[in-house]
Structure formats: C-alpha cells, structure tokens
C-alpha cells in the first residue's frame, strides 16, 4: 500500500537558517490555525490538518526557534538536507523511504522547471 501523506517533521527548510542544530527534527505547524500540525503529501505539498490549506513545499516559508519572527523561504539545498536527515533515520521503513524518494523527485523536478537547479 502506498503512502499519500505523512506528518511533516523535518529540520528547518528555511533558506539560510542559522540553526546550531541543523539536523534537529521539528514538528511543523500552520501558524494561522493556532499551531495546527501539518502533513507532507506525496505530491510534495504541505497541508494543514485543520483548515486544509496547502502549498507546494518550495513555495512555503518557515520560522523555527532560531528565526521565530522571520519566515524564510524554503531553499532547495535546505529541503534536500531535511529529507536526507529523515531518510537516515533508522526507523524509516521501505514504504517511508519510497514516499520520501518520490517527494524528493517532485521537488527536484519543480526546481528544474523554475531554474533553481
């Protein structure tokens, strides 16, 4: 059975995040919904569990505790690092790995279309 979405847990994908803990996994939430948690879909969309708002991950902006008042646009390099941290987790099974590899391909394809890479 293929996975269509997972809880969005990752290191900060904000471009230029200065976190001293670049591999620290964060539980992401949608701030307009008072911190409702978010999903990552197999189409590389972030989806709010509360209101259903969704956007392609490269179109998002993120604020972690190291830049809490400054939302930073998602960066391609930061996203690929975040996914590599998740893939290296020993608890990731084959279906999770397939899901994350599919998300990575969608991000890469969209980044190429936009001339980012």
C-alpha positions in Angstrom: 0.0 0.0 0.0 1.5 3.4 -0.9 1.5 6.3 1.5 -0.3 9.5 0.4 0.8 11.8 3.3 2.9 11.8 6.5 3.2 14.2 9.4 5.5 17.0 8.4 8.6 16.6 10.6 11.9 17.8 9.4 14.9 20.1 10.1 14.2 23.7 9.2 14.0 24.1 5.4 14.2 27.9 5.5 16.9 29.3 3.2 19.8 30.5 5.3 18.5 29.2 8.6 21.3 29.6 11.2 20.3 26.8 13.5 23.2 25.5 15.5 21.3 22.1 15.3 20.8 21.7 11.5 19.7 18.0 11.9 17.2 18.7 14.7 13.7 17.5 13.5 10.9 19.9 14.1 7.1 19.2 14.2 5.8 21.9 11.8 2.5 23.7 12.3 0.3 26.2 10.4 0.5 29.4 12.4 -2.8 30.9 11.2 -4.6 27.9 12.6 -3.1 28.4 16.1 -0.4 25.8 15.5 -2.4 23.1 13.8 0.1 20.4 12.7 0.8 19.8 9.0 1.1 16.9 6.6 3.6 16.4 3.8 1.8 14.8 0.8 3.2 12.5 -1.8 2.9 15.5 -4.3 5.4 17.5 -2.1 2.6 19.7 -0.8 2.3 20.9 2.8 -1.3 20.5 4.1 -2.7 22.0 7.3 -4.6 19.3 9.2 -7.1 21.8 10.5 -8.1 24.1 7.6 -6.8 22.1 4.7 -4.7 24.9 3.2 -2.0 23.5 1.1 1.0 24.7 -0.9 4.0 23.2 -2.8 6.8 22.9 -0.3 9.2 25.1 -2.4 6.6 27.9 -2.2 6.5 27.8 1.6 8.2 29.9 4.2 9.3 28.6 7.6 10.2 30.0 11.0 11.9 27.9 13.6 13.0 28.9 17.1 16.3 30.4 15.6 14.4 32.9 13.5 11.0 32.8 15.1 10.0 36.3 13.9 11.4 35.9 10.4 9.8 33.5 7.9 12.4 32.2 5.5 11.5 30.9 2.0 12.2 27.3 1.5 15.5 26.6 -0.1 16.3 23.7 -2.4 19.5 22.8 -0.6 17.8 23.1 2.8 15.0 20.8 1.6 17.2 18.2 0.3 19.2 18.2 3.5 16.0 17.9 5.6 14.9 14.9 3.5 18.3 13.3 3.8 18.1 13.6 7.6 14.7 11.9 7.6 15.9 9.1 5.2 18.9 8.4 7.5 16.5 7.8 10.5 16.8 4.0 11.4 13.0 3.9 11.9 12.3 4.7 8.3 10.9 1.6 6.6 10.8 0.8 2.9 7.4 2.4 2.3 8.6 5.6 4.1 11.7 5.6 2.0 9.8 5.2 -1.2 7.5 8.1 -0.2 10.4 10.4 0.7 12.2 9.5 -2.6 9.1 10.3 -4.6 8.8 13.7 -2.7 12.4 14.4 -3.5 11.9 13.7 -7.2 8.9 16.1 -7.3 10.9 18.8 -5.5 13.8 18.3 -7.9 11.6 18.3 -11.0 9.8 21.6 -9.9 13.2 23.2 -9.0 14.5 22.3 -12.5 11.3 23.8 -14.1 11.9 27.0 -12.1 15.6 27.2 -13.0 16.6 26.8 -9.3 18.9 23.9 -10.2 
